[in-house]
Amino acid sequence: MLTPFVKSLRVYRFSKPVDHDAMLEKLMQECSTFAFTPCTYGQKSRIGFQPFMGENFVHVVEGTIFLKIMSESRKVPAKNLRKELNRRIEVQEDQIARKLTRAEKNALKDTLEGELLEKAFPTESVSVVVIDPRYDMVLVGNATAKQSENCLALVRKTLGSLPIVPVSTNQPPQTLMTNWLREGAPRPFILGEKLAFAGMREASKARVQYDDLHNVVTEAHLNDGEVVTQLQLILVETCVFTLHEDFSFTGMRWDDMIRDQNMDEFDEYARVDADCLLFINHARQLIAQLAAQLGGIEKLVSEGKPEAEADHDV
């Protein structure tokens, strides 16, 4: 059973008003058209919707839309491909007593890559997209930045349009994280045990991670003017997570009291509904409390932000 309690989260917001009822209707009609199917011969990747619960691709709990997206990829190590390609080129050139042309080599490479891809073990990942009309947000869980883009591209393809932008706060997260490392985090947040730094200069972007936040090495980084780009935090009685400079969350470990709250519900559908509702309420709380610490969500053009500073659509 798919759990809504994701391990990572990327946050987006709608950049203009949308008809959420029409969006839901379109998703319920079209998601099955873009259902996931595994990679076929020569394909490197596939992505598609899977039923979130039972046979339903779209799961709705108190107006919030939950979608399950499956991705599959196959990869041939470049070293293996190059070694086998060189061997085959050599064999063919010996057979025909001449050098292969570039076009012939490219055709041979394409054929070889298709053969090797067919034998490669697929890597699968399951992501969750949550459309929250109540807060005009879209959340993507269990996805890297690239996977998130692919998931949103699929939803956009299904709907025909998805006008969203990444959430941006008035104060940069790295400024807040650096201040909290110096001065401590305010309740209900507590500093965790991990962080990463980045230098202010373009040439000093190497990131270093420490398991002990309070030591002479971290002090040296701060004294050198470096900023915190990742910081593990604890939201009391909710979850442990790492906040990133782009306001994304990774390493999320939800409190057992939350995850187990609906354990006694024997009806699977009722339990999924209850877990989805529990997740979205706590995710809203986490985002709202952090955004408040960061001076609120930055305004878009339609909300009065100067056009030159407006975010671009994803």
N, C-alpha and C positions, 0 to 999 in steps of 0.2 A: 504494500500500500504506500502510495506517494505521501510523504510528509511535507506540509507547507513550511516547516521550520528550517529554512534554507541556511546554508553555511556561508554564503556571501550575498551581497545585495548592492545593486546599482540603482540609483534613483533618478527618475525623469519627471518632468511636468509638462502638461499641455501648454503650447505656446499661443493657442487661440481657442475660443469656445468651440466645443464639439457636441454633437447630438449623441449622447451616450446610449440612448434607447436604440437609435438606428445602428450604432456601432455593435451593440449586443446582437441585434437581429442579423446583421451581416455576418458576424462571426459564427453564429449558430447555423447559418445557411452554407457558409463557404469553408469552414475549417476542414471538413472531411475531404474536400477537393485537394487540399494540400497536406493530406495525411502522410506520415513518415513511411518511407520504404527504404530498405537497405541499399547500399551501394551495389551497382551492377558492374559488369566488366569494364575496366578502365577508369571508373569513377573514383575520384579521390575523396569526395565528401558528399553527404546528403543531409538534409534537414527537413523536418516536418512535424506536424502536430500528432500527438497521441491522445487517446481518451484520458481525461483527467480522472474520471470515476465511471466505472461500468462501461457503457458504450458512448457516453457523452463527452464530446471534445471540449465543450464549454461548461465550466462549473461556476455557478453564481451563488454567492452567499450574501444576503442583505445588500444586494446591488453591486457588490464587488465581484469582478470577473477574474477567474483563475484559468490559466492555460498551461498545458504541459507540452514542452517541445523537446524532441529527441534529435540529437546530432550524432552522426557517425562519420568517422574519417579513417582513411587508410594512408599510410605513409611508407615509402620505400627509402631507406637510408641512402643519402647521396653517394656515399662511399661505395656501397654495394652496387648501385646502379652504374656508376662510372667504371667499376672494375669489370662487371659483366659486359658492359657495352664495348669496352676496349678489346675484350677477348673476342666478341662476335665480329667486330670490325676487322680484326686481324685475320680471323678465319675466312671471312668473305673475300677480303682482298687477296688472300692466298689462292682462293678458288678461282677468281676471275682475273688474276694477274694484273691488277691495276688498283689505284687508290679509289676509294669511294668518294663521291661528291658530297658536298655539304648537305644537299637535299636527301641523298641516300642515307647519310648518317642520321639525320633528323628523323627520317621515316623509321629507321631501325631502332632509334631511341624510343620513339612513341610506341612501337610494337612491344619492345622489351619492358617498358614501364607498365603497359597494360597487363602483361603477363605477371610481373612481380606484384603489382597491386592486387591482382586476383588472389595471390597466395598470402598477402600480408594480413595479419590479424587486425580486425577493425577495432577502433577505440570509440566507445560510446559515452555520451554524456546527456544527462537530463536536466533541463532548466525549467524554471517556472516564471511565467509572466503574469503579473497581477495588475489589472487595470482598476484603479480606485476612483470612481466618479465623485465620491463624496469629497475627496481632497484634491481632485484633478491631478493625480499622480499615476505614473506607471512604474512599477518595480520589476526588476529582472533579478531572479535569484539563481544561485549555483551557476554563474557564468562569468568568464573572464571578459575583459573589455571587448575583445574580438567576437567571442561567442554571443555577448549581449547585442552587438551590432547585427549579427546574423539573425538572432531571434527577432529583433525589432523589424528587420528587413522582411522577414516572413510575415509578421503581423501586418506590416504596411502593405505588402503585396496582396494579402487576403482582403484588407479593408479598402485598398485603393489609395488611402491617405492616412498618415499618422503624424500629426503636427506636434512633435514633442521636442524638448531640449533637455540636456542634463541639468539637474538642479545646481544652482550656483548661489552661494551665500554672500552676504555683504562683507563679511570678514573672511579672508582666506583661511582655510582649515590649518595650514601649516603655521600661521601666526598664533592661532589659539593653542595648538598642540605644543609649540615651543614655550609659550607662556605657562601652560599647565605643567610642563616638565620643570620649569623653574620654581613655580609657586604652589603647585598642587592643584588638583581638580576639585571643583565645587560639588557638593552633594546635588543630585544623587549619583554622580560619577566618581569612580575611584581609578587611579592610575593602575595599569596592569604591569606586566613584566617585560614587555618587548617594545622596541622602537627602532626607527631608522632615520639617519640624518642625510642631508644633501647640502653641498656647499652653495654659497650664493653665486659664485663665479660659474660661467658656462663650463669651464674645464674641470670643475670639482663636483660632479654629480654622482660619484660613486657612493653607494649606500652601505652603511655599516649597521649591523644589528647587535644589540646587547641584551642579555637576559637580566642584567641588574641595572636598573635605571639610575641608581644613586651611586656613582663612583667617579673617580678623578678623570676617567676617559670621557664620560658624557659631559662633564664640566668643561673639559678642554674643547670639545666640539662646540659647545655653546659660547665659550669665550672667543672662539675663532669666527663667530658670526654665522655659524651654520644653523639651519632650520630643521625642525622635525617634520618629516614627510609621512611617517607612519607611526601610530601610537596605539598600543593596546590599552583599551579602557574597559571598565566594568560598569554597566548600568545596574544598580542594586536591584536584586530580585527579578532581573529580566534576562540579561545575557552578557557574555564576555565577547568582545569584538575588537578588531583592529581598524581604526579610522585612517583613511588615506587622504592625501592632499586634494584629490578630486571629489571628495565627499562620497566615496564608495566605502563599503564595509566588507571585510574578509575575516576568516577565522571565527565565525560566529558560533558560539556555544550557548544555546538557550538554557535557561535555568530548568532543572529537573521538575520543579514545582509547576512550571508552565507546560512542559512537554507531557507530563503525566496527569495533567488535570482532568483529561477526558478518558483516562484508561478504563474506567468502569463502564463506559458506554459500549454495550455489546453490539448495537446496530452499527455496521461499518459506515453506512452513508451518514448517519447522524454524527458519528465520531469525526469523520472528515469535515463535515460542516462546522462542527464545534471547534476543531483545530484550526480551520481556515479563518474563522472569525477571531479566535484567540490570537493567531499570528498577525493578522492585519491590524488589530487594535494595538498590539505591542509594537509593531513596526512603525505605526503612525506616531506612537508615543516617543519612541527612540528618535525618529527623524525630527519631530517637533521640538524636543528638548535640546537636541544638538543644534538645530537651526537657531533656536532662541539664544544660545550661547554665542553663536556666530553672527549675531546682529540681524537675524531673519533671512528670508529668501530674497535674493536679488530680483528686482522688478524687470519685467519684459517691456518691449516697446508698447504693447497694447495696454500696459498698466502705467505708462507714463515715463518709462526709462528712455533716455536719449537714444535715437536710432543708431548713432555711431558706436554705442556701447552694447547694443543688443546681441544676444546669443544667436547663433545660427541653428537652424533645424538640424536634427540628427539625420 
